[in-house]
């Protein structure tokens, strides 16, 4: 088994996820009910026999730090190796804020230099996939590559979201980060294997900021051996609200592409101690994932509910993602929405209703498909009506929305982004 240390990039913010990253880093966002996004890359590491893992944090790290903790759920609470939460700091040659993915690793070269492993596996902490890294590491050694990049085919309509590569055989000869136009459809997954000595040399001798924008184009331009490792399994970059919603909804299919029930490849997480799911005598649940502690008295269709969610009798939740401890009161309807933790929707309120064509006024290019986002700890008054593509920022309550019967037009934004 090739010996590698994993560096998980988990410090960035994401405007494209709107209220979901107002209170937490992107890798700490709940996913699939009981999981967090970072659970997938951490589980991939330990399932691939990689037990020396560093998590590089910066933006709003408290939720992520609390979740990862000592790494016990992933068997990473070890005396030697294990999980290392690496925070930004001041002072010394590497101190200061991280400016990009490559700069984040540069700021932690002091850690990397002390590790015994000869290979460095650089991973994004905000992708959803189940992957064995061992074939990737073996290919890197067998081909004696300078760098090996995991790649996969993407839709022509999505190439602008990714680093796009040009291949000659299994060798990458060109790397273009998020091109506006391209005829290529093979995309980088943001998974890189470096020989440690080369990575240290690259980052110490150059002012590279980002792997996709700076490092990889420079390596291909100078004709280093950059190998491609093709991956054909499920992989989702959940960096936009729509992509995040779609990835969750894909779990509800009869045979979902992402198999969370594979006993040979368990996705580990920090589970919450909650009571079992309880369905009331009039509850109707169809095509839905329910997490521990959920209580459903009403109707839930094609939705994903995190631990502790309560849906009162007469309430309807449809095509939605509901985070921990949210409450949907009697008669309320939540349709195609994402509700963050501890949101309370008042009796007979409507969240997500009306026409879908009015894009959100703050982020029209990102929120224009009818999806409504409600931030953490919001209070939606009884009988309120919220349209489509609406954003309600965290901690917004009745003082802004009004006591009841308020109407919020499609595309509106409410509340203060500074929380």
Buried (B, 14 or more C-beta within 10 A) or exposed (E): EBEBBBBBBBBBBBEBBBBBBBBBBBBBBBBBBBBBBBBBBBBBBBBBBBBBBBBBBBBBBEBBBEBBEEBBBBEBEBEEBBBBBBEBEEEEEBEEEBEBBBBBBBBBBEBBEEBEBBBBBBBBBBBBBBBBBBBBBBBBBEBEBBBBBBBBEBEEEEBEBBBBBBBEEBBBBBBBBBEEEBEBBBBBBBBBBBBBEBBBEBBEEEEBBBBBBBBBBBBBEEEBBBBBBEBEEBBBBBBBBBBBBBBBBBBBEEEBEBBBEEEEBBBBBBEEEBEEBEBEEEBBBEEBBBBBBBBBBBBBBBBBBBBBBBBBBBBBBBBBBBBBBBBBBBBBBBBBBBBBBBBBBBBBBBBBBBEBEBBBBBBEEBBBBBBBBBBBBBBBBBBBBBBBBBBBBBBBBBEBBEEBEBBBBBBBBBBEEEB
